[in-house]
């Protein structure tokens, strides 16, 4: 559906992944508090963290 592929002012869309959003960010000195609404969101977060640390 076109709505999910359309990019907003941030340059991301509803279908952007955590990997897309964090690409190129050096987060080695950052601390974050993350809340999720579903197991799928949590799974995506862990996948991104695992990818970033490798």
C-alpha distance matrix in Angstrom:
0.0 3.8 5.5 6.0 7.1 9.2 12.7 15.1 18.9 19.6 17.7 15.4 11.9 10.9 10.5 14.0 16.7 20.3 21.5 19.4 20.7 24.3 24.7 28.0 29.2 32.8 32.8 36.2 37.8 35.1 35.1 32.1 31.7 28.4 27.1 24.3 22.8 22.3 23.8 20.5 20.7 24.4 23.8 21.5 24.2 27.0 25.3 25.0 28.6 29.8 28.2 29.7 33.1 33.4
3.8 0.0 3.8 5.5 5.3 6.1 9.9 12.4 16.0 17.2 15.1 13.5 10.3 10.4 10.6 13.5 16.8 20.2 21.2 18.6 19.7 23.4 23.6 26.7 28.0 31.6 31.9 35.5 36.9 34.3 34.6 31.7 31.6 28.6 27.7 25.2 24.1 24.1 25.7 22.4 22.0 25.7 25.3 22.6 24.9 27.9 26.2 25.4 28.9 30.5 28.6 29.6 33.2 33.6
5.5 3.8 0.0 3.8 5.6 5.4 8.7 10.2 13.9 15.1 13.9 11.9 8.5 8.0 9.5 12.3 15.7 18.7 20.4 17.8 18.2 22.0 22.9 25.9 26.7 30.3 30.2 33.9 35.0 32.2 32.3 29.2 28.8 25.9 24.8 22.5 21.3 21.7 23.8 20.7 20.0 23.7 23.9 21.2 23.2 26.5 25.2 24.3 27.6 29.5 27.9 28.7 32.3 33.1
6.0 5.5 3.8 0.0 3.8 5.7 8.1 10.1 13.8 14.0 12.6 9.9 6.1 5.0 5.7 8.9 12.0 15.2 16.8 14.6 15.3 19.0 19.8 23.1 23.9 27.4 27.3 30.8 32.2 29.4 29.5 26.5 26.2 23.1 22.2 19.8 18.9 19.0 20.7 17.4 16.7 20.4 20.3 17.6 19.7 22.8 21.5 20.6 24.0 25.8 24.2 25.2 28.7 29.5
7.1 5.3 5.6 3.8 0.0 3.8 6.3 9.5 13.0 13.2 10.8 8.7 5.8 6.9 6.4 8.5 12.0 15.3 16.1 13.3 14.5 18.2 18.4 21.4 22.7 26.4 26.8 30.3 31.9 29.4 30.0 27.3 27.5 24.7 24.2 22.1 21.7 21.7 23.0 19.5 18.7 22.1 21.7 18.6 20.6 23.6 21.8 20.6 24.1 25.7 23.7 24.5 28.2 28.7
9.2 6.1 5.4 5.7 3.8 0.0 3.8 6.6 10.1 11.2 9.1 8.1 5.8 7.9 8.9 10.3 14.0 16.8 17.8 14.7 15.1 18.8 19.2 21.8 22.9 26.7 27.2 30.8 32.1 29.5 30.2 27.6 27.9 25.3 25.0 23.2 22.9 23.5 25.2 22.0 20.7 24.1 24.2 20.9 22.5 25.7 24.2 22.6 25.9 27.9 25.8 26.1 29.9 30.7
12.7 9.9 8.7 8.1 6.3 3.8 0.0 3.8 6.9 7.5 5.4 5.0 4.5 7.9 9.2 9.1 12.8 15.0 15.9 12.5 12.3 16.0 16.4 18.7 19.7 23.5 24.0 27.8 28.8 26.4 27.3 24.9 25.5 23.3 23.4 22.2 22.5 23.4 25.0 22.0 20.1 23.2 23.5 20.1 21.0 24.4 23.1 20.9 23.9 26.2 24.1 23.9 27.7 28.7
15.1 12.4 10.2 10.1 9.5 6.6 3.8 0.0 3.8 5.4 5.5 5.8 6.0 8.8 11.2 10.8 14.2 15.7 17.1 13.9 12.7 16.3 17.3 19.3 19.6 23.2 23.5 27.3 27.9 25.2 26.0 23.5 24.0 22.1 22.2 21.4 21.7 23.2 25.3 22.6 20.3 23.3 24.3 20.9 21.3 24.9 24.2 21.8 24.4 27.1 25.4 24.8 28.4 29.9
18.9 16.0 13.9 13.8 13.0 10.1 6.9 3.8 0.0 3.8 5.4 7.5 9.2 12.1 14.4 13.2 16.2 17.0 18.2 15.0 13.2 16.2 17.2 18.6 18.6 22.1 22.6 26.4 26.6 24.1 25.1 23.0 23.9 22.5 23.1 22.8 23.6 25.5 27.5 25.1 22.3 25.1 26.2 22.8 22.7 26.2 25.7 22.9 25.2 28.1 26.3 25.1 28.7 30.4
19.6 17.2 15.1 14.0 13.2 11.2 7.5 5.4 3.8 0.0 3.8 5.5 8.3 11.2 13.1 11.0 13.4 13.7 14.9 11.8 9.6 12.5 13.7 15.0 14.9 18.4 18.8 22.6 23.0 20.5 21.7 19.7 20.9 19.5 20.5 20.5 21.7 23.5 25.2 22.8 19.9 22.3 23.4 19.9 19.5 22.9 22.4 19.4 21.5 24.5 22.7 21.4 24.9 26.7
17.7 15.1 13.9 12.6 10.8 9.1 5.4 5.5 5.4 3.8 0.0 3.8 6.9 10.5 11.5 9.4 12.3 13.3 13.8 10.2 9.2 12.4 12.6 14.3 15.1 18.8 19.7 23.5 24.4 22.2 23.7 21.8 23.1 21.4 22.4 21.9 23.0 24.2 25.6 22.8 20.2 22.8 23.3 19.6 19.7 23.0 21.8 19.0 21.5 24.0 21.8 20.9 24.6 25.9
15.4 13.5 11.9 9.9 8.7 8.1 5.0 5.8 7.5 5.5 3.8 0.0 3.8 7.0 7.9 5.8 9.0 10.4 11.4 8.1 7.4 11.1 11.9 14.4 15.0 18.7 19.1 22.9 24.0 21.6 22.5 20.2 21.2 19.0 19.7 18.7 19.7 20.6 22.0 19.1 16.7 19.4 19.8 16.2 16.7 20.0 18.9 16.4 19.2 21.6 19.7 19.2 22.9 24.2
11.9 10.3 8.5 6.1 5.8 5.8 4.5 6.0 9.2 8.3 6.9 3.8 0.0 3.8 5.3 5.3 8.9 11.3 12.8 10.0 9.9 13.7 14.7 17.6 18.2 21.8 21.9 25.6 26.8 24.1 24.6 21.9 22.3 19.7 19.6 18.1 18.3 19.0 20.6 17.5 15.6 18.8 19.1 15.8 16.9 20.3 19.1 17.3 20.4 22.7 20.9 21.0 24.7 25.9
10.9 10.4 8.0 5.0 6.9 7.9 7.9 8.8 12.1 11.2 10.5 7.0 3.8 0.0 3.8 5.6 8.4 10.9 13.2 11.3 11.2 14.8 16.3 19.6 19.8 23.2 22.7 26.2 27.5 24.5 24.5 21.4 21.2 18.2 17.5 15.4 15.2 15.7 17.5 14.5 12.9 16.4 16.8 13.9 15.4 18.8 17.9 16.7 19.8 22.0 20.8 21.3 24.8 26.0
10.5 10.6 9.5 5.7 6.4 8.9 9.2 11.2 14.4 13.1 11.5 7.9 5.3 3.8 0.0 3.8 6.4 9.8 11.3 9.6 10.7 14.1 15.0 18.6 19.4 22.7 22.4 25.8 27.5 24.9 25.0 22.2 22.2 19.1 18.7 16.3 16.2 15.9 16.9 13.5 12.4 15.8 15.4 12.3 14.4 17.4 15.9 14.9 18.4 20.1 18.5 19.5 23.0 23.8
14.0 13.5 12.3 8.9 8.5 10.3 9.1 10.8 13.2 11.0 9.4 5.8 5.3 5.6 3.8 0.0 3.8 6.8 8.0 5.9 6.9 10.3 11.3 14.8 15.5 18.9 18.8 22.2 24.0 21.6 22.0 19.5 20.1 17.3 17.6 15.8 16.7 16.6 17.3 14.1 12.3 15.1 14.8 11.2 12.6 15.7 14.1 12.3 15.7 17.7 15.9 16.4 20.0 20.9
16.7 16.8 15.7 12.0 12.0 14.0 12.8 14.2 16.2 13.4 12.3 9.0 8.9 8.4 6.4 3.8 0.0 3.8 5.2 5.1 6.5 8.8 10.0 13.8 14.2 17.2 16.8 19.9 21.9 19.6 19.8 17.4 18.1 15.2 15.8 14.0 15.3 14.8 14.9 11.7 9.9 12.1 11.5 7.7 9.2 12.0 10.3 8.7 12.2 14.0 12.4 13.2 16.7 17.7
20.3 20.2 18.7 15.2 15.3 16.8 15.0 15.7 17.0 13.7 13.3 10.4 11.3 10.9 9.8 6.8 3.8 0.0 3.8 5.4 5.2 6.1 8.4 11.9 11.6 14.1 13.3 16.3 18.3 15.9 16.1 13.8 14.8 12.2 13.5 12.5 14.6 14.6 14.5 11.9 9.4 10.6 10.6 6.9 6.7 9.7 8.7 6.2 9.1 11.6 10.5 10.5 13.9 15.5
21.5 21.2 20.4 16.8 16.1 17.8 15.9 17.1 18.2 14.9 13.8 11.4 12.8 13.2 11.3 8.0 5.2 3.8 0.0 3.8 5.5 5.3 5.9 9.6 10.2 12.8 12.8 15.6 18.1 16.4 17.3 15.8 17.4 15.2 16.9 16.0 18.2 17.8 17.1 14.5 12.5 13.3 12.4 8.7 8.8 10.6 8.6 5.6 8.8 10.5 8.2 8.4 12.1 13.0
19.4 18.6 17.8 14.6 13.3 14.7 12.5 13.9 15.0 11.8 10.2 8.1 10.0 11.3 9.6 5.9 5.1 5.4 3.8 0.0 3.8 5.7 5.5 9.2 10.4 13.7 14.3 17.5 19.8 18.0 19.2 17.6 19.2 17.1 18.6 17.6 19.5 19.5 19.4 16.5 14.4 15.9 15.3 11.5 11.8 14.2 12.3 9.4 12.4 14.3 11.8 11.6 15.4 16.2
20.7 19.7 18.2 15.3 14.5 15.1 12.3 12.7 13.2 9.6 9.2 7.4 9.9 11.2 10.7 6.9 6.5 5.2 5.5 3.8 0.0 3.8 5.7 8.7 8.7 12.2 12.3 15.9 17.5 15.3 16.5 14.7 16.4 14.6 16.4 16.0 18.2 18.8 19.3 16.8 14.0 15.4 15.7 12.1 11.4 14.3 13.3 10.1 12.3 15.0 13.2 12.1 15.7 17.4
24.3 23.4 22.0 19.0 18.2 18.8 16.0 16.3 16.2 12.5 12.4 11.1 13.7 14.8 14.1 10.3 8.8 6.1 5.3 5.7 3.8 0.0 3.8 6.2 5.5 8.6 8.8 12.2 14.1 12.4 14.0 12.9 15.2 14.0 16.5 16.7 19.5 20.0 19.9 17.8 15.0 15.5 15.7 12.3 10.8 13.0 12.3 8.6 9.9 12.7 10.9 9.0 12.5 14.4
24.7 23.6 22.9 19.8 18.4 19.2 16.4 17.3 17.2 13.7 12.6 11.9 14.7 16.3 15.0 11.3 10.0 8.4 5.9 5.5 5.7 3.8 0.0 3.8 5.7 8.8 10.4 13.3 15.7 14.8 16.9 16.3 18.9 17.7 20.2 20.1 22.7 22.9 22.6 20.1 17.7 18.3 17.8 14.4 13.5 15.1 13.5 10.0 11.6 13.5 10.7 9.0 12.6 13.7
28.0 26.7 25.9 23.1 21.4 21.8 18.7 19.3 18.6 15.0 14.3 14.4 17.6 19.6 18.6 14.8 13.8 11.9 9.6 9.2 8.7 6.2 3.8 0.0 3.8 6.5 9.3 11.9 14.1 14.0 16.8 16.9 20.0 19.5 22.4 22.8 25.7 26.1 25.8 23.6 21.0 21.2 21.0 17.7 16.3 17.7 16.4 12.8 13.5 15.3 12.7 10.1 13.1 14.3
29.2 28.0 26.7 23.9 22.7 22.9 19.7 19.6 18.6 14.9 15.1 15.0 18.2 19.8 19.4 15.5 14.2 11.6 10.2 10.4 8.7 5.5 5.7 3.8 0.0 3.8 5.9 9.0 10.8 10.3 13.1 13.5 16.8 16.8 19.9 20.9 24.0 24.8 24.6 22.9 19.9 19.9 20.2 17.2 15.1 16.6 16.2 12.4 12.3 14.9 13.1 9.9 12.5 14.6
32.8 31.6 30.3 27.4 26.4 26.7 23.5 23.2 22.1 18.4 18.8 18.7 21.8 23.2 22.7 18.9 17.2 14.1 12.8 13.7 12.2 8.6 8.8 6.5 3.8 0.0 3.8 5.7 7.7 8.4 11.7 13.1 16.7 17.4 20.9 22.3 25.7 26.4 25.9 24.6 21.7 21.0 21.4 18.8 16.3 17.1 17.0 13.5 12.4 14.7 13.4 9.7 11.2 13.7
32.8 31.9 30.2 27.3 26.8 27.2 24.0 23.5 22.6 18.8 19.7 19.1 21.9 22.7 22.4 18.8 16.8 13.3 12.8 14.3 12.3 8.8 10.4 9.3 5.9 3.8 0.0 3.8 5.5 5.1 8.1 9.5 13.2 14.1 17.8 19.5 23.0 23.9 23.5 22.7 19.6 18.5 19.4 17.2 14.1 14.9 15.7 12.3 10.6 13.4 13.1 9.4 10.5 13.7
36.2 35.5 33.9 30.8 30.3 30.8 27.8 27.3 26.4 22.6 23.5 22.9 25.6 26.2 25.8 22.2 19.9 16.3 15.6 17.5 15.9 12.2 13.3 11.9 9.0 5.7 3.8 0.0 3.8 5.7 8.5 11.1 14.7 16.1 19.8 21.7 25.4 26.1 25.3 24.8 21.9 20.3 21.0 19.3 16.1 16.1 17.0 14.1 11.6 13.7 13.9 10.2 9.9 13.1
37.8 36.9 35.0 32.2 31.9 32.1 28.8 27.9 26.6 23.0 24.4 24.0 26.8 27.5 27.5 24.0 21.9 18.3 18.1 19.8 17.5 14.1 15.7 14.1 10.8 7.7 5.5 3.8 0.0 3.8 6.9 10.1 13.8 16.0 19.7 22.2 25.9 27.1 26.7 26.5 23.3 21.8 23.0 21.5 18.0 18.4 19.8 16.9 14.3 16.9 17.3 13.7 13.5 16.9
35.1 34.3 32.2 29.4 29.4 29.5 26.4 25.2 24.1 20.5 22.2 21.6 24.1 24.5 24.9 21.6 19.6 15.9 16.4 18.0 15.3 12.4 14.8 14.0 10.3 8.4 5.1 5.7 3.8 0.0 3.8 6.5 10.2 12.4 16.2 18.7 22.4 23.8 23.8 23.6 20.3 18.9 20.6 19.0 15.5 16.4 18.1 15.2 13.0 16.1 16.8 13.4 13.8 17.5
35.1 34.6 32.3 29.5 30.0 30.2 27.3 26.0 25.1 21.7 23.7 22.5 24.6 24.5 25.0 22.0 19.8 16.1 17.3 19.2 16.5 14.0 16.9 16.8 13.1 11.7 8.1 8.5 6.9 3.8 0.0 3.8 7.0 9.8 13.5 16.4 20.1 21.6 21.7 22.1 18.7 17.0 19.2 18.2 14.4 15.3 17.7 15.3 12.9 16.1 17.5 14.7 14.8 18.6
32.1 31.7 29.2 26.5 27.3 27.6 24.9 23.5 23.0 19.7 21.8 20.2 21.9 21.4 22.2 19.5 17.4 13.8 15.8 17.6 14.7 12.9 16.3 16.9 13.5 13.1 9.5 11.1 10.1 6.5 3.8 0.0 3.8 6.1 9.8 12.8 16.4 18.2 18.6 19.0 15.5 14.1 16.6 15.6 12.0 13.5 16.1 13.9 12.0 15.6 17.0 14.7 15.5 19.2
31.7 31.6 28.8 26.2 27.5 27.9 25.5 24.0 23.9 20.9 23.1 21.2 22.3 21.2 22.2 20.1 18.1 14.8 17.4 19.2 16.4 15.2 18.9 20.0 16.8 16.7 13.2 14.7 13.8 10.2 7.0 3.8 0.0 3.8 6.8 10.3 13.7 15.8 16.6 17.5 14.1 12.7 15.8 15.4 12.0 13.6 16.7 15.2 13.6 17.0 18.9 17.2 17.9 21.5
28.4 28.6 25.9 23.1 24.7 25.3 23.3 22.1 22.5 19.5 21.4 19.0 19.7 18.2 19.1 17.3 15.2 12.2 15.2 17.1 14.6 14.0 17.7 19.5 16.8 17.4 14.1 16.1 16.0 12.4 9.8 6.1 3.8 0.0 3.8 6.7 10.3 12.2 13.1 13.9 10.4 9.3 12.6 12.2 9.1 11.2 14.2 13.0 12.2 15.6 17.3 16.2 17.5 20.7
27.1 27.7 24.8 22.2 24.2 25.0 23.4 22.2 23.1 20.5 22.4 19.7 19.6 17.5 18.7 17.6 15.8 13.5 16.9 18.6 16.4 16.5 20.2 22.4 19.9 20.9 17.8 19.8 19.7 16.2 13.5 9.8 6.8 3.8 0.0 3.8 7.0 9.4 11.0 12.3 9.1 8.5 12.2 12.4 10.1 12.5 15.4 14.9 14.6 17.7 19.5 19.0 20.4 23.4
24.3 25.2 22.5 19.8 22.1 23.2 22.2 21.4 22.8 20.5 21.9 18.7 18.1 15.4 16.3 15.8 14.0 12.5 16.0 17.6 16.0 16.7 20.1 22.8 20.9 22.3 19.5 21.7 22.2 18.7 16.4 12.8 10.3 6.7 3.8 0.0 3.8 5.8 7.7 8.7 5.9 6.1 9.8 10.1 9.0 11.5 13.9 14.0 14.6 17.2 18.9 19.1 20.7 23.2
22.8 24.1 21.3 18.9 21.7 22.9 22.5 21.7 23.6 21.7 23.0 19.7 18.3 15.2 16.2 16.7 15.3 14.6 18.2 19.5 18.2 19.5 22.7 25.7 24.0 25.7 23.0 25.4 25.9 22.4 20.1 16.4 13.7 10.3 7.0 3.8 0.0 3.8 7.2 8.4 6.7 8.1 11.1 11.8 11.7 14.1 16.2 16.7 17.7 20.0 21.5 22.1 23.9 26.2
22.3 24.1 21.7 19.0 21.7 23.5 23.4 23.2 25.5 23.5 24.2 20.6 19.0 15.7 15.9 16.6 14.8 14.6 17.8 19.5 18.8 20.0 22.9 26.1 24.8 26.4 23.9 26.1 27.1 23.8 21.6 18.2 15.8 12.2 9.4 5.8 3.8 0.0 3.8 5.3 5.3 6.5 8.7 10.1 11.0 12.7 14.4 15.8 17.0 18.7 20.3 21.5 23.1 25.0
23.8 25.7 23.8 20.7 23.0 25.2 25.0 25.3 27.5 25.2 25.6 22.0 20.6 17.5 16.9 17.3 14.9 14.5 17.1 19.4 19.3 19.9 22.6 25.8 24.6 25.9 23.5 25.3 26.7 23.8 21.7 18.6 16.6 13.1 11.0 7.7 7.2 3.8 0.0 3.8 5.4 5.0 6.0 8.6 9.8 10.5 12.1 14.2 15.3 16.3 18.2 19.9 21.1 22.7
20.5 22.4 20.7 17.4 19.5 22.0 22.0 22.6 25.1 22.8 22.8 19.1 17.5 14.5 13.5 14.1 11.7 11.9 14.5 16.5 16.8 17.8 20.1 23.6 22.9 24.6 22.7 24.8 26.5 23.6 22.1 19.0 17.5 13.9 12.3 8.7 8.4 5.3 3.8 0.0 3.8 5.4 5.0 6.2 8.7 10.0 10.5 12.4 14.4 15.3 16.5 18.4 20.2 21.4
20.7 22.0 20.0 16.7 18.7 20.7 20.1 20.3 22.3 19.9 20.2 16.7 15.6 12.9 12.4 12.3 9.9 9.4 12.5 14.4 14.0 15.0 17.7 21.0 19.9 21.7 19.6 21.9 23.3 20.3 18.7 15.5 14.1 10.4 9.1 5.9 6.7 5.3 5.4 3.8 0.0 3.8 5.4 5.1 6.3 8.8 9.9 10.7 12.5 14.3 15.4 16.6 18.6 20.4
24.4 25.7 23.7 20.4 22.1 24.1 23.2 23.3 25.1 22.3 22.8 19.4 18.8 16.4 15.8 15.1 12.1 10.6 13.3 15.9 15.4 15.5 18.3 21.2 19.9 21.0 18.5 20.3 21.8 18.9 17.0 14.1 12.7 9.3 8.5 6.1 8.1 6.5 5.0 5.4 3.8 0.0 3.8 5.4 5.0 6.2 8.6 9.9 10.6 12.2 14.2 15.3 16.7 18.6
23.8 25.3 23.9 20.3 21.7 24.2 23.5 24.3 26.2 23.4 23.3 19.8 19.1 16.8 15.4 14.8 11.5 10.6 12.4 15.3 15.7 15.7 17.8 21.0 20.2 21.4 19.4 21.0 23.0 20.6 19.2 16.6 15.8 12.6 12.2 9.8 11.1 8.7 6.0 5.0 5.4 3.8 0.0 3.8 5.4 5.2 6.1 8.7 10.0 10.5 12.3 14.2 15.6 16.8
21.5 22.6 21.2 17.6 18.6 20.9 20.1 20.9 22.8 19.9 19.6 16.2 15.8 13.9 12.3 11.2 7.7 6.9 8.7 11.5 12.1 12.3 14.4 17.7 17.2 18.8 17.2 19.3 21.5 19.0 18.2 15.6 15.4 12.2 12.4 10.1 11.8 10.1 8.6 6.2 5.1 5.4 3.8 0.0 3.8 5.5 5.1 6.2 8.7 9.9 10.5 12.2 14.4 15.6
24.2 24.9 23.2 19.7 20.6 22.5 21.0 21.3 22.7 19.5 19.7 16.7 16.9 15.4 14.4 12.6 9.2 6.7 8.8 11.8 11.4 10.8 13.5 16.3 15.1 16.3 14.1 16.1 18.0 15.5 14.4 12.0 12.0 9.1 10.1 9.0 11.7 11.0 9.8 8.7 6.3 5.0 5.4 3.8 0.0 3.8 5.4 5.2 6.3 8.6 9.9 10.6 12.5 14.5
27.0 27.9 26.5 22.8 23.6 25.7 24.4 24.9 26.2 22.9 23.0 20.0 20.3 18.8 17.4 15.7 12.0 9.7 10.6 14.2 14.3 13.0 15.1 17.7 16.6 17.1 14.9 16.1 18.4 16.4 15.3 13.5 13.6 11.2 12.5 11.5 14.1 12.7 10.5 10.0 8.8 6.2 5.2 5.5 3.8 0.0 3.8 5.4 5.1 6.0 8.5 9.8 10.6 12.4
25.3 26.2 25.2 21.5 21.8 24.2 23.1 24.2 25.7 22.4 21.8 18.9 19.1 17.9 15.9 14.1 10.3 8.7 8.6 12.3 13.3 12.3 13.5 16.4 16.2 17.0 15.7 17.0 19.8 18.1 17.7 16.1 16.7 14.2 15.4 13.9 16.2 14.4 12.1 10.5 9.9 8.6 6.1 5.1 5.4 3.8 0.0 3.8 5.6 5.2 6.2 8.6 10.1 10.9
25.0 25.4 24.3 20.6 20.6 22.6 20.9 21.8 22.9 19.4 19.0 16.4 17.3 16.7 14.9 12.3 8.7 6.2 5.6 9.4 10.1 8.6 10.0 12.8 12.4 13.5 12.3 14.1 16.9 15.2 15.3 13.9 15.2 13.0 14.9 14.0 16.7 15.8 14.2 12.4 10.7 9.9 8.7 6.2 5.2 5.4 3.8 0.0 3.8 5.4 5.0 6.1 8.7 10.1
28.6 28.9 27.6 24.0 24.1 25.9 23.9 24.4 25.2 21.5 21.5 19.2 20.4 19.8 18.4 15.7 12.2 9.1 8.8 12.4 12.3 9.9 11.6 13.5 12.3 12.4 10.6 11.6 14.3 13.0 12.9 12.0 13.6 12.2 14.6 14.6 17.7 17.0 15.3 14.4 12.5 10.6 10.0 8.7 6.3 5.1 5.6 3.8 0.0 3.8 5.4 5.0 6.2 8.7
29.8 30.5 29.5 25.8 25.7 27.9 26.2 27.1 28.1 24.5 24.0 21.6 22.7 22.0 20.1 17.7 14.0 11.6 10.5 14.3 15.0 12.7 13.5 15.3 14.9 14.7 13.4 13.7 16.9 16.1 16.1 15.6 17.0 15.6 17.7 17.2 20.0 18.7 16.3 15.3 14.3 12.2 10.5 9.9 8.6 6.0 5.2 5.4 3.8 0.0 3.8 5.5 5.4 6.4
28.2 28.6 27.9 24.2 23.7 25.8 24.1 25.4 26.3 22.7 21.8 19.7 20.9 20.8 18.5 15.9 12.4 10.5 8.2 11.8 13.2 10.9 10.7 12.7 13.1 13.4 13.1 13.9 17.3 16.8 17.5 17.0 18.9 17.3 19.5 18.9 21.5 20.3 18.2 16.5 15.4 14.2 12.3 10.5 9.9 8.5 6.2 5.0 5.4 3.8 0.0 3.8 5.6 5.4
29.7 29.6 28.7 25.2 24.5 26.1 23.9 24.8 25.1 21.4 20.9 19.2 21.0 21.3 19.5 16.4 13.2 10.5 8.4 11.6 12.1 9.0 9.0 10.1 9.9 9.7 9.4 10.2 13.7 13.4 14.7 14.7 17.2 16.2 19.0 19.1 22.1 21.5 19.9 18.4 16.6 15.3 14.2 12.2 10.6 9.8 8.6 6.1 5.0 5.5 3.8 0.0 3.8 5.6
33.1 33.2 32.3 28.7 28.2 29.9 27.7 28.4 28.7 24.9 24.6 22.9 24.7 24.8 23.0 20.0 16.7 13.9 12.1 15.4 15.7 12.5 12.6 13.1 12.5 11.2 10.5 9.9 13.5 13.8 14.8 15.5 17.9 17.5 20.4 20.7 23.9 23.1 21.1 20.2 18.6 16.7 15.6 14.4 12.5 10.6 10.1 8.7 6.2 5.4 5.6 3.8 0.0 3.8
33.4 33.6 33.1 29.5 28.7 30.7 28.7 29.9 30.4 26.7 25.9 24.2 25.9 26.0 23.8 20.9 17.7 15.5 13.0 16.2 17.4 14.4 13.7 14.3 14.6 13.7 13.7 13.1 16.9 17.5 18.6 19.2 21.5 20.7 23.4 23.2 26.2 25.0 22.7 21.4 20.4 18.6 16.8 15.6 14.5 12.4 10.9 10.1 8.7 6.4 5.4 5.6 3.8 0.0
